[in-house]
Amino acid sequence: MRYRPQGVEALSASPADGWTVAVEQPGGPLVVNFRNTTGNLSRLEATWTTGPTARVIEK
């Protein structure tokens, strides 16, 4: 990803074997969802607020 004061941009995402990736940017944070066939989710949410921020959610 690339952080800029104007927002966050996805550059690339390479999932591990058995995982898929979906990139969303619904007008707010950049969201990258990695899922596997058993339903596990690893979600990255990246934003630029007063600087770069990111959080990872594991389900």
Buried (B, 14 or more C-beta within 10 A) or exposed (E): BEBEEEBBEBEEEEBEEEBEBEEBBEEEBBBBBBBBEEEEEBBBBBBBEEEBEBEEEEE
